[in-house]
Amino acid sequence: MKIGVVSDTHLPKRGHTLPKPLIEGLRGVELIIHAGDWNTLQVYEELSEIAHVVRVWGNTDDDQVKARLNRVEIVEAKGKRIGVVHGDGKGKTTPQRAVDTFSGQTVDLIIFGHSHIPLWEERNGILLFNPGSPTDKRKQPLYTYGIVEIGAEITARHEAYEQK
């Protein structure tokens, strides 16, 4: 199963539509996971045209967005449990806050955002994955999103591009 992973789109502040390299890169995925900071539900509508979207809200999302989304989700895909959270909060690092969110729960993969920093790391048998941002790279050299593939194992990679 091929899953597109996105976070921190920040529309319309960081653009008015999703970047073409992102849309083209997500074509053919069976599921899209968005880890928050949408800022508008237009992003959900655009992504829904490609595949089913699992979604959570982030710290910059307004009340309208938060009313339609959960803060935390756990989704099962091909027998693997995926925890999804934005990762914002006080104290600790963003990855640690994401891990702590699923403390005491069984997950194989944790997807989070917030930092805009792409991350692929394994901790105690759990894969942590932050796709970065496809619209707001901050101090990163490139805009990024992720592709996760689930078969017998979980693999994940970042896709990057220079221009929105």
C-alpha positions in Angstrom: 0.0 0.0 0.0 1.4 3.4 -1.0 0.6 6.4 1.3 1.3 10.0 0.6 2.3 12.0 3.8 1.9 15.8 4.1 2.0 18.3 6.8 2.2 22.1 7.4 0.6 23.2 4.1 -0.4 26.6 5.7 -2.7 27.7 2.8 -3.5 30.4 1.9 -0.6 32.0 3.8 2.0 30.0 1.9 0.3 29.9 -1.5 -3.3 29.6 -2.9 -3.2 26.0 -4.1 -1.1 23.0 -3.4 2.2 22.9 -5.4 2.2 21.0 -8.7 5.2 18.8 -7.7 3.2 17.6 -4.7 0.0 16.9 -6.6 1.9 15.0 -9.3 3.9 13.1 -6.7 0.7 12.0 -4.8 -1.0 10.6 -7.9 -1.4 6.8 -7.5 -1.3 6.7 -3.7 -4.1 4.8 -2.0 -4.2 7.0 1.1 -3.1 10.4 2.1 -2.2 11.4 5.7 -2.0 15.0 6.6 -0.5 15.8 10.0 -2.0 19.3 10.6 -1.6 23.0 10.0 -3.9 23.1 7.0 -5.2 26.6 7.7 -8.1 26.0 5.3 -10.2 23.1 4.4 -9.5 23.8 0.7 -6.4 21.6 1.2 -8.6 18.7 2.3 -10.8 19.2 -0.8 -7.8 19.2 -3.1 -6.2 16.1 -1.5 -9.5 14.3 -1.5 -9.6 14.4 -5.2 -6.5 12.2 -5.2 -7.3 9.7 -2.4 -9.0 9.2 0.9 -7.4 11.5 3.5 -6.7 10.8 7.2 -6.3 14.1 8.9 -5.6 15.8 12.2 -5.5 19.5 13.2 -2.4 21.5 14.1 -1.7 24.5 16.3 -2.3 27.1 13.6 -5.6 25.7 12.4 -8.7 27.8 13.3 -11.8 26.7 15.0 -13.6 25.8 11.8 -10.8 23.4 10.8 -10.6 22.0 14.4 -14.3 21.4 14.5 -14.0 18.9 11.6 -10.8 17.1 12.6 -9.4 15.2 15.5 -6.2 16.1 17.3 -5.0 12.5 17.2 -5.8 9.6 14.9 -4.8 6.0 14.7 -5.4 4.3 11.4 -4.8 0.7 10.4 -3.3 0.0 6.9 -2.3 -3.5 5.8 -2.1 -4.7 9.3 0.1 -1.9 10.5 -1.1 0.8 13.0 -0.2 4.4 12.2 -0.5 7.1 14.8 -1.0 10.6 13.5 -0.5 13.9 15.5 0.7 17.3 14.7 3.4 17.3 17.4 3.1 20.9 18.8 3.3 21.6 22.5 5.6 22.9 25.2 8.8 21.3 26.4 10.6 18.3 24.8 11.4 18.0 21.1 8.7 17.7 18.5 9.6 14.0 17.9 9.4 13.3 21.6 6.0 15.0 22.0 4.8 12.8 19.1 6.1 9.6 20.7 4.6 10.6 24.1 1.2 11.1 22.4 1.0 7.4 21.7 2.5 6.2 25.0 0.8 3.0 26.1 -0.7 2.3 22.7 0.6 -0.1 20.0 1.7 1.7 16.9 4.2 0.7 14.2 4.6 4.2 12.7 4.1 7.7 14.0 3.5 10.5 11.5 3.8 14.1 12.7 4.6 17.6 11.5 5.0 21.0 13.2 8.7 21.5 12.9 8.8 21.6 9.0 11.9 19.5 9.3 11.9 16.2 7.4 12.7 13.3 9.7 12.9 9.5 9.4 14.0 7.8 12.6 13.4 4.5 14.3 12.9 4.4 18.1 12.3 1.2 20.0 10.9 -0.5 16.8 8.6 2.4 15.9 9.3 4.4 12.8 8.9 8.2 13.3 8.2 10.2 10.2 7.9 13.9 9.6 7.3 14.8 5.9 8.5 18.4 6.3 6.5 21.0 4.4 5.5 21.2 0.7 4.9 24.9 1.0 7.0 26.4 3.8 10.5 25.0 3.9 11.8 27.5 6.4 15.5 26.9 6.8 15.4 23.6 4.9 17.0 23.5 1.4 13.9 22.0 -0.3 10.2 21.7 0.0 9.2 18.1 1.0 6.5 15.6 1.5 6.6 11.8 2.1 5.8 8.5 0.6 5.2 5.5 2.9 4.9 2.0 1.5 3.4 -0.8 3.6 4.0 -4.4 2.7 5.6 -7.0 5.0 7.7 -4.0 6.3 7.1 -0.3 6.4 9.4 1.9 4.2 9.4 5.6 4.0 11.1 8.3 2.0 11.1 12.0 1.5 10.4 13.5 -1.9 11.8 17.0 -2.4 11.6 19.8 -4.9 13.0 23.3 -5.3 10.1 25.3 -6.7 6.5 25.4 -5.6 
